[in-house]
């Protein structure tokens, strides 16, 4: 496993875990409250991170290839 794949796998696993935890607590928040707004914004950022990590793994993108050469 190269460095880029390891980074994408770690990013994906951490982000999915945090998104699941956040999704568990969203129903208990009052609609329209500041906490709910922050939770929705955090979920949208996490969704973007999940898409990027999944695309990086799927397409074999290697932005950290220079670490493998060291």
PyMOL commands that set and color helices and strands:
alter all, ss='L'
color gray80, all
select helices_A, chain A and resi 3-26+34-59+65-68
alter helices_A, ss='H'
color red, helices_A
deselect
rebuild
show_as cartoon
